[in-house]
Amino acid sequence: MDILKFMRRYCKDYNFFPILRFVCKNIGQPRDCVVEKFMEPVIAWKIAGLPNPGDEGNLMRKWEPLGF
């Protein structure tokens, strides 16, 4: 639940989706916490109730497997 709360707050404050490792670091979890719990960042995005990621979501899918 901390992951989703942080994502919501970050998106509200900066109008941008946070880098996943940044999410995990700020809630005190291992660096792959989002992937471990949700398998894909877009799933966490949807559960958090954030707007459609559009092109940003496609970029996340492209770079996440590479560790970025």
MARVO-115599 format. One record per atom (N, C-alpha, C, CB): residue in one letter; atom name; x, y, z. Coordinates in Angstrom, 2 decimals, m for minus. Glycine has a CB too. Layout:
voke / pado / xx / yy / zz
a / CA / X / Y / Z
...
# end
This chain:
voke / pado / xx / yy / zz
m / N / 0.81 / m1.19 / 0.00
m / CA / 0.00 / 0.00 / 0.00
m / C / 0.86 / 1.26 / 0.00
m / CB / m0.93 / 0.00 / 1.19
d / N / 2.03 / 1.19 / 0.64
d / CA / 2.93 / 2.34 / 0.65
d / C / 3.38 / 2.70 / m0.76
d / CB / 4.15 / 2.05 / 1.52
i / N / 3.56 / 1.69 / m1.60
i / CA / 3.97 / 1.93 / m2.98
i / C / 2.93 / 2.78 / m3.69
i / CB / 4.19 / 0.59 / m3.74
l / N / 1.68 / 2.39 / m3.58
l / CA / 0.60 / 3.11 / m4.27
l / C / 0.43 / 4.52 / m3.72
l / CB / m0.71 / 2.33 / m4.14
k / N / 0.52 / 4.66 / m2.40
k / CA / 0.40 / 5.99 / m1.80
k / C / 1.51 / 6.92 / m2.29
k / CB / 0.43 / 5.89 / m0.26
f / N / 2.74 / 6.38 / m2.33
f / CA / 3.85 / 7.21 / m2.79
f / C / 3.66 / 7.60 / m4.25
f / CB / 5.18 / 6.46 / m2.60
m / N / 3.24 / 6.65 / m5.10
m / CA / 3.03 / 6.95 / m6.52
m / C / 1.97 / 8.04 / m6.69
m / CB / 2.61 / 5.68 / m7.28
r / N / 0.87 / 7.92 / m5.96
r / CA / m0.19 / 8.93 / m6.05
r / C / 0.32 / 10.30 / m5.64
r / CB / m1.39 / 8.53 / m5.16
r / N / 1.01 / 10.35 / m4.51
r / CA / 1.51 / 11.63 / m4.01
r / C / 2.53 / 12.24 / m4.98
r / CB / 2.15 / 11.44 / m2.63
y / N / 3.44 / 11.41 / m5.49
y / CA / 4.46 / 11.89 / m6.41
y / C / 3.83 / 12.44 / m7.69
y / CB / 5.46 / 10.77 / m6.74
c / N / 2.87 / 11.68 / m8.24
c / CA / 2.21 / 12.12 / m9.48
c / C / 1.43 / 13.41 / m9.26
c / CB / 1.28 / 11.03 / m10.00
k / N / 0.81 / 13.53 / m8.10
k / CA / 0.06 / 14.75 / m7.79
k / C / 1.00 / 15.94 / m7.67
k / CB / m0.74 / 14.57 / m6.49
d / N / 2.14 / 15.75 / m7.01
d / CA / 3.08 / 16.85 / m6.79
d / C / 3.85 / 17.24 / m8.05
d / CB / 4.06 / 16.46 / m5.71
y / N / 4.25 / 16.26 / m8.86
y / CA / 5.14 / 16.53 / m9.99
y / C / 4.49 / 16.29 / m11.36
y / CB / 6.36 / 15.68 / m9.88
n / N / 3.28 / 15.76 / m11.38
n / CA / 2.57 / 15.47 / m12.63
n / C / 3.39 / 14.57 / m13.54
n / CB / 2.22 / 16.78 / m13.35
f / N / 4.08 / 13.62 / m12.94
f / CA / 4.94 / 12.69 / m13.67
f / C / 5.07 / 11.42 / m12.85
f / CB / 6.34 / 13.33 / m13.96
f / N / 5.21 / 10.29 / m13.52
f / CA / 5.36 / 9.02 / m12.84
f / C / 6.78 / 8.88 / m12.30
f / CB / 5.01 / 7.85 / m13.79
p / N / 6.96 / 8.47 / m11.04
p / CA / 8.30 / 8.37 / m10.47
p / C / 9.09 / 7.18 / m11.02
p / CB / 8.22 / 8.26 / m8.96
i / N / 10.39 / 7.30 / m11.00
i / CA / 11.27 / 6.18 / m11.35
i / C / 11.06 / 5.10 / m10.29
i / CB / 12.79 / 6.63 / m11.44
l / N / 10.93 / 3.87 / m10.73
l / CA / 10.55 / 2.79 / m9.81
l / C / 11.53 / 2.60 / m8.67
l / CB / 10.42 / 1.51 / m10.57
r / N / 12.81 / 2.68 / m8.94
r / CA / 13.79 / 2.53 / m7.86
r / C / 13.67 / 3.66 / m6.84
r / CB / 15.22 / 2.50 / m8.43
f / N / 13.27 / 4.82 / m7.33
f / CA / 13.06 / 5.96 / m6.44
f / C / 11.89 / 5.69 / m5.50
f / CB / 12.80 / 7.25 / m7.26
v / N / 10.84 / 5.06 / m6.03
v / CA / 9.68 / 4.69 / m5.21
v / C / 10.15 / 3.77 / m4.09
v / CB / 8.58 / 3.99 / m6.07
c / N / 10.85 / 2.71 / m4.46
c / CA / 11.29 / 1.71 / m3.49
c / C / 12.23 / 2.31 / m2.44
c / CB / 11.98 / 0.54 / m4.20
k / N / 13.14 / 3.15 / m2.90
k / CA / 14.09 / 3.78 / m1.98
k / C / 13.36 / 4.66 / m0.95
k / CB / 15.11 / 4.63 / m2.76
n / N / 12.37 / 5.40 / m1.40
n / CA / 11.66 / 6.32 / m0.52
n / C / 10.73 / 5.64 / 0.46
n / CB / 10.89 / 7.29 / m1.32
i / N / 10.32 / 4.43 / 0.18
i / CA / 9.46 / 3.72 / 1.14
i / C / 10.25 / 2.66 / 1.91
i / CB / 8.28 / 3.06 / 0.42
g / N / 11.57 / 2.62 / 1.69
g / CA / 12.43 / 1.71 / 2.45
g / C / 12.31 / 0.25 / 2.06
g / CB / 12.13 / 1.85 / 3.89
q / N / 12.10 / 0.00 / 0.78
q / CA / 11.96 / m1.37 / 0.28
q / C / 13.13 / m1.70 / m0.66
q / CB / 10.61 / m1.55 / m0.45
p / N / 13.34 / m2.99 / m0.99
p / CA / 14.37 / m3.37 / m1.96
p / C / 14.11 / m2.69 / m3.30
p / CB / 14.42 / m4.90 / m2.13
r / N / 15.15 / m2.51 / m4.10
r / CA / 15.04 / m1.71 / m5.32
r / C / 14.06 / m2.23 / m6.36
r / CB / 16.37 / m1.59 / m5.93
d / N / 13.69 / m3.49 / m6.31
d / CA / 12.73 / m4.04 / m7.27
d / C / 11.37 / m4.28 / m6.63
d / CB / 13.27 / m5.34 / m7.85
c / N / 11.03 / m3.51 / m5.61
c / CA / 9.79 / m3.75 / m4.87
c / C / 8.54 / m3.64 / m5.74
c / CB / 9.68 / m2.79 / m3.71
v / N / 8.51 / m2.70 / m6.67
v / CA / 7.32 / m2.53 / m7.51
v / C / 7.14 / m3.75 / m8.41
v / CB / 7.43 / m1.25 / m8.37
v / N / 8.21 / m4.21 / m9.02
v / CA / 8.14 / m5.37 / m9.91
v / C / 7.78 / m6.63 / m9.12
v / CB / 9.48 / m5.57 / m10.66
e / N / 8.34 / m6.78 / m7.92
e / CA / 8.04 / m7.95 / m7.09
e / C / 6.56 / m8.02 / m6.71
e / CB / 8.89 / m7.93 / m5.82
k / N / 5.95 / m6.88 / m6.44
k / CA / 4.56 / m6.87 / m5.98
k / C / 3.55 / m6.80 / m7.12
k / CB / 4.34 / m5.71 / m5.06
f / N / 3.90 / m6.14 / m8.22
f / CA / 2.92 / m5.90 / m9.29
f / C / 3.31 / m6.48 / m10.64
f / CB / 2.71 / m4.44 / m9.44
m / N / 4.49 / m7.04 / m10.78
m / CA / 5.02 / m7.63 / m12.01
m / C / 5.29 / m6.60 / m13.10
m / CB / 4.05 / m8.67 / m12.53
e / N / 4.41 / m5.67 / m13.34
e / CA / 4.63 / m4.61 / m14.33
e / C / 4.25 / m3.28 / m13.69
e / CB / 3.79 / m4.87 / m15.63
p / N / 5.05 / m2.24 / m13.93
p / CA / 4.76 / m0.93 / m13.35
p / C / 3.39 / m0.38 / m13.75
p / CB / 5.82 / 0.05 / m13.77
v / N / 2.94 / m0.71 / m14.95
v / CA / 1.65 / m0.20 / m15.42
v / C / 0.50 / m0.75 / m14.57
v / CB / 1.44 / m0.56 / m16.90
i / N / 0.65 / m1.95 / m14.05
i / CA / m0.38 / m2.52 / m13.17
i / C / m0.48 / m1.69 / m11.89
i / CB / m0.06 / m4.01 / m12.83
a / N / 0.66 / m1.35 / m11.31
a / CA / 0.66 / m0.49 / m10.12
a / C / 0.04 / 0.86 / m10.44
a / CB / 2.10 / m0.31 / m9.56
w / N / 0.36 / 1.39 / m11.61
w / CA / m0.18 / 2.67 / m12.07
w / C / m1.71 / 2.62 / m12.08
w / CB / 0.36 / 3.02 / m13.49
k / N / m2.26 / 1.55 / m12.67
k / CA / m3.72 / 1.41 / m12.77
k / C / m4.37 / 1.25 / m11.39
k / CB / m4.08 / 0.22 / m13.65
i / N / m3.78 / 0.41 / m10.54
i / CA / m4.33 / 0.19 / m9.21
i / C / m4.30 / 1.47 / m8.39
i / CB / m3.55 / m0.93 / m8.48
a / N / m3.26 / 2.28 / m8.59
a / CA / m3.15 / 3.55 / m7.87
a / C / m4.19 / 4.57 / m8.34
a / CB / m1.75 / 4.13 / m8.04
g / N / m4.87 / 4.26 / m9.47
g / CA / m5.90 / 5.16 / m9.97
g / C / m5.36 / 6.36 / m10.70
g / CB / m6.76 / 5.62 / m8.85
l / N / m4.14 / 6.24 / m11.24
l / CA / m3.53 / 7.35 / m11.95
l / C / m4.05 / 7.39 / m13.39
l / CB / m2.00 / 7.23 / m11.93
p / N / m3.97 / 8.56 / m14.04
p / CA / m4.47 / 8.66 / m15.41
p / C / m3.67 / 7.77 / m16.37
p / CB / m4.42 / 10.10 / m15.89
n / N / m4.22 / 7.51 / m17.53
n / CA / m3.58 / 6.69 / m18.55
n / C / m2.15 / 7.16 / m18.80
n / CB / m4.39 / 6.73 / m19.86
p / N / m1.16 / 6.26 / m18.70
p / CA / 0.23 / 6.66 / m18.87
p / C / 0.60 / 7.04 / m20.30
p / CB / 1.13 / 5.56 / m18.42
g / N / m0.18 / 6.61 / m21.29
g / CA / 0.09 / 6.97 / m22.68
g / C / 1.49 / 6.58 / m23.10
g / CB / m0.11 / 8.45 / m22.89
d / N / 2.20 / 7.50 / m23.74
d / CA / 3.55 / 7.23 / m24.24
d / C / 4.53 / 6.96 / m23.10
d / CB / 4.04 / 8.40 / m25.07
e / N / 4.32 / 7.61 / m21.98
e / CA / 5.19 / 7.40 / m20.83
e / C / 5.15 / 5.94 / m20.38
e / CB / 4.79 / 8.33 / m19.66
g / N / 3.98 / 5.35 / m20.40
g / CA / 3.82 / 3.94 / m20.03
g / C / 4.54 / 3.02 / m20.99
g / CB / 2.36 / 3.57 / m19.96
n / N / 4.49 / 3.35 / m22.27
n / CA / 5.20 / 2.55 / m23.27
n / C / 6.70 / 2.64 / m23.07
n / CB / 4.83 / 3.00 / m24.68
l / N / 7.19 / 3.81 / m22.71
l / CA / 8.63 / 3.95 / m22.45
l / C / 9.05 / 3.12 / m21.24
l / CB / 8.99 / 5.42 / m22.22
m / N / 8.21 / 3.09 / m20.20
m / CA / 8.53 / 2.29 / m19.02
m / C / 8.66 / 0.82 / m19.39
m / CB / 7.45 / 2.46 / m17.93
r / N / 7.74 / 0.33 / m20.19
r / CA / 7.78 / m1.08 / m20.58
r / C / 9.05 / m1.39 / m21.37
r / CB / 6.55 / m1.44 / m21.40
k / N / 9.49 / m0.44 / m22.17
k / CA / 10.67 / m0.65 / m23.00
k / C / 11.95 / m0.70 / m22.16
k / CB / 10.78 / 0.45 / m24.05
w / N / 12.09 / 0.18 / m21.17
w / CA / 13.35 / 0.30 / m20.45
w / C / 13.42 / m0.50 / m19.16
w / CB / 13.59 / 1.72 / m20.14
e / N / 12.31 / m0.85 / m18.55
e / CA / 12.35 / m1.57 / m17.27
e / C / 13.14 / m2.88 / m17.34
e / CB / 10.95 / m1.86 / m16.82
p / N / 12.97 / m3.71 / m18.39
p / CA / 13.73 / m4.96 / m18.41
p / C / 15.25 / m4.74 / m18.43
p / CB / 13.33 / m5.79 / m19.60
l / N / 15.66 / m3.55 / m18.87
l / CA / 17.08 / m3.24 / m18.94
l / C / 17.62 / m2.68 / m17.63
l / CB / 17.34 / m2.26 / m20.05
g / N / 16.74 / m2.48 / m16.66
g / CA / 17.18 / m1.99 / m15.36
g / C / 17.22 / m0.49 / m15.24
g / CB / 18.53 / m2.52 / m15.06
f / N / 16.57 / 0.22 / m16.15
f / CA / 16.54 / 1.68 / m16.08
f / C / 15.28 / 2.17 / m15.44
f / CB / 16.68 / 2.29 / m17.46
# end
